[in-house]
């Protein structure tokens, strides 16, 4: 592991915030393996090293880690169901499952990976707030990070930009776009796929990568 990537992962692992789960340091007593934080550190470190080696041109940035996705895998926008897809996109990267029991899926990750599997090039995935913020006394919940929390972790987005030097940054959703803009990072905004935005997100990614159009049922639409 390069010194820069090692320093990045160590620094991220050292962050402690109230009502925030740090998957690179914290262990969930219900779901995690005994060495879960180390596995997630390795997933992230290998991903960064590989992205640097492959000269990845694009970063997709969402808002924060979710309890069914990145909290468990240590990988932004990636649930356990798509770990094999993640490995394929990064040319056989041996990412490891850090939890016990069957693989858990996340709806947002399902749509994200539906599109990533159509690409011919790897994309690095990240979050404005790279940890999992949750409601007090409800670790298996999602909430938006606060401005204070974002400021406490702002350096990590800038470090990612410095390490990868991407040509294009795509911000997924308005919250993510406003945050990266505030942090001085220029990004293209696309619709978040949840809450009725799936088809718009798909169309915008198709346009960005010159993919043939396809329309799929929206997973986030509530049944009548």
PyMOL commands that set and color helices and strands:
alter all, ss='L'
color gray80, all
select helices_A, chain A and resi 3-13+36-53+70-73+80-89+107-116+147-152+154-164+174-182+198-208
alter helices_A, ss='H'
color red, helices_A
select strands_A, chain A and resi 20-21+58-64+124-129+132-133+168-172+188-190
alter strands_A, ss='S'
color yellow, strands_A
deselect
rebuild
show_as cartoon
